[in-house]
């Protein structure tokens, strides 16, 4: 890499399944911009999130720490202000750090190292969406249900369209403003869209990019009585069995989801065009990934919240042809590895002094094609559907899932990519399963983690109850724009105002 600090554009899509993208073999979905990035970029074929739920996954991604290390248990967990994020580390390296879009921060700190936050978040910043392990019989009203599937189809506008249109508009403006002003510091701009996250609703334009007869149905059906315990709990979480789903409803949901991916791809195309127009493309490393996937009806499961491939695996592309040659990476890595990767990209060195131990490992050996890259993902899940810690080890061709109250799961993804054969019950794999279990028991104290989760839930339950009494002060981020410095204003000479706003500048 060059000694000049590169800019970093980190693009995120919410709930985007790797298996639904043509760069990973999907024959129907259309993503010309992502495919173009992949052709000249580094594509990770086995990338995972470390906790398949929005907020925990993003906290892990931001901090390089597993959920149990930072209390990232669920979608209402607090991210402590004193946990350094990649935004803090890059800002300390003189980067401008900005976020446009979703990051699902809960708690009073809504910046976590970002110098600027260009939009509010689409999700609330309070502690209201917590599971309750003290009351497992009551299903909270805020849980997912199947309306996203039963009501899937075209729409003119939606909550998420309003949000993502704003996210990309402000991201483009940020890039335009960057080149119109002093470029004394490199930037790390995070652009985080909420699509293709359910509800599965998308404008007619994107719906019509796909014909009904080309929408592939789920490949795998698992009967209710054959589901593993965690999957059965997930079906209870989103009331899967409260209504019968028709083939048409499932097809509509998948068609709208594919349309939403094409919508995201169009937005990425807008960002790529802005980089080219502003002359920033050559010195900007583009990283694309997601926070988790979507089961999309496979195994009769929807949304995320499990360690099956559709839920836990994510796309990951690193595009910087000026710095790295195109390649495919087969080793298993995770989004937890992005913090040390971004820092190494920014500093061009592996000699870092972290403020606290980092559990993520740099992806640079993989990106540069050097020896020494890791092949391991560690996962933890404590959110909806879990009533005890759900723990995962992904290494070589195997995936091992341990939960103290559920049967073990062991899959050979090389020979069984659909995870249909649980080798934990196969005597021929008894030694391997025993070794994985021993590692899990040494790595984690499930009883202690359970108590930590319970205490965290109880604390937040009390805080929510208290803060709903009397005067309320919302933590949701409020973007502030200095209107006195925008557009036409009398305190600025007209020629100066027009000159500083025009790009390219007139010489």
Number of C-alpha atoms within 10 A of each C-alpha: 13 10 8 11 19 24 22 22 23 19 19 25 26 24 27 30 28 28 19 23 21 16 23 16 11 13 13 15 21 21 21 16 18 21 17 13 22 21 16 17 24 25 25 26 20 23 26 33 32 32 37 31 26 23 27 33 31 26 30 30 24 23 27 28 25 25 24 18 11 18 20 28 30 25 26 24 29 24 23 17 14 8 16 18 21 23 27 20 22 24 20 11 15 15 24 21 23 23 26 26 26 25 27 25 29 24 19 17 17 21 17 19 23 22 15 15 22 24 21 23 23 18 15 19 24 23 21 17 21 23 27 19 19 11 9 12 8 10 14 14 8 11 14 19 17 20 15 18 25 19 14 24 23 19 15 10 11 12 10 19 20 11 19 24 13 18 24 22 15 19 25 20 12 17 18 20 17 18 14 17 10 8 11 10 16 22 23 26 25 24 26 25 29 25 26 26 22 22 22 25 30 28 18 14 13 19 23 14 15 17 10 14 7 12 18 14 15 17 10 14 13 14 9 13 8 10 16 14 15 20 22 17 16 21 22 17 18 21 16 19 11 11 10 9 13 11 11 14 17 19 23 23 25 24 30 29 29 27 30 25 26 24 23 25 19 16 19 23 17 17 20 18 14 18 19 12 14 16 13 18 19 14 19 23 24 21 21 24 24 26 32 34 35 31 23 23 20 18 21 19 26 25 25 24 26 27 29 22 23 27 30 28 28 30 28 23 26 23 25 22 18 13 18 18 14 20 18 17 18 14 18 20 31 27 29 30 26 24 27 24 21 23 20 18 23 25 17 16 9 13 9 11 7 10 9 9 9 15 17 23 20 23 25 21 14 22 24 16 17 9 8 10 19 15 16 19 24 21 22 25 28 27 28 24 22 21 20 20 24 23 21 23 22 22 16 15 15 17 22 24 23 21 20 15 12 13 13 18 19 24 22 18 17 11 11 13 12 17 19 13 16 14 20 20 14 11 10 10 12 13 11 16 20 12 11 20 18 11 12 19 13 9 9 14 12 18 12 11 16 16 12 15 26 16 13 17 22 16 12 20 17 11 14 16 11 11 13 10 8 7 7 9 9 13 15 20 18 13 11 11 9 6 9 10 12 10 9 13 12 9 9 11 11 11 9 9 17 14 15 14 16 12 14 14 10 7 4
